[in-house]
Amino acid sequence: MELGRPRGNGLRLVLLVCLSIGLMIVDHQSRYLQSVRSALGLLTDPLQDAATLPWRVGAWATRLIRSDIDSRRDYERLLSEFLVLRARLQKMEAIEAENARLSRLLAASEKVGEEVLLAELVQVSMEPFTHKILINRGTREGVYNGQPVIDPNGVVGQVTRATPTKSAVTLLTDQSHAIPAQVRRNGLRVVVYGLGVQEKLSVPYLAQHADIREGDLLVTSGMGGRFPPGYPVARVGRVLRDANEPFLIVTALPVARLEHATEFLLIWHGQALTSGRSEVIADSDILESAPRGAGGG
């Protein structure tokens, strides 16, 4: 009995193969089975979709992850390029601003008519009651004590101590500084004093009837020979007439940009070209050792 099973199985296999071949011939030569195939397709398509669903979900997730990684890389690349371009733009703007400042200084030097030398800001004094700066020019370039310092707008101050490579400049606003000036409108002679206050100067000892007005421009008078005449010093900001006071109360504003300028012009004129040598001291002590008295024409 058991020996007959393989023969029966083989017979069934042959019958199934013949049946399959017959169905293929019939399907190829006629359309009788098309409706049957369509009906079977309706049943098998969902099964095929279900079978391929994990693969399709995996492919979609892979594309999504790759897209997110690529987007992040593109974002980081664009951000890096943006920061580089922004830094370059800021550098270009700084260069343009520096060129504009130097152009104004060049124009100012052409108007001066005296020998001039460009100097740059090195340090600002940290002492709260002094207004002094340090510039990068010294006695090696012929800088001397009392030398006038200007910017494109007007008088900044004067050198009060110099070393071979650097010089301390006392600003107009320092309370030790005084400069002879005059009202450009009418030639009224005045003396402009620093108050130790930023952007504020005093014009004392003017009689009540003195012809000075708010808005008047004060320029160097040339008295004393230290500053050449005609350089803008300050503009009158307030004139107070008090009958109980013997003098007018006059305050003025410097025309030079004392708090913002980083480039200056040193001026040589007249007898200043043959001035004596400045005292030689250490660079580290230059701001601290500058003398208090800075008055002069």
Number of C-alpha atoms within 10 A of each C-alpha: 4 6 7 8 10 10 11 11 11 11 12 12 12 12 12 12 12 12 12 12 12 12 13 13 11 13 14 12 9 10 11 11 14 12 10 10 13 11 11 11 13 10 11 12 11 11 12 11 11 12 11 11 12 11 11 13 11 11 12 12 12 12 12 12 12 12 12 12 12 12 12 12 12 12 12 12 12 12 12 12 12 12 12 12 12 12 12 12 12 12 12 12 12 12 12 12 12 14 12 12 18 16 13 15 20 16 12 18 21 12 10 16 11 14 14 19 16 19 20 14 15 15 14 15 16 12 10 8 12 20 26 24 21 23 22 16 23 23 19 12 11 17 29 27 22 23 21 24 24 27 25 24 19 21 27 25 30 29 26 26 29 31 23 19 15 24 29 31 29 31 25 32 27 24 21 19 23 24 27 24 28 25 22 16 13 10 13 15 17 20 20 28 23 24 21 19 14 15 18 19 27 22 20 15 14 18 13 16 9 11 12 21 16 14 14 18 22 31 27 27 26 18 16 12 15 23 28 20 16 16 18 24 26 29 20 22 18 17 16 14 15 11 9 6 11 12 17 20 18 21 21 25 20 26 19 21 16 22 9 7 16 16 18 22 23 21 23 24 18 13 9 18 14 11 15 11 12 20 12 13 13 12 16 10 12 21 25 14 13 18 13 13 13 23 22 17 20
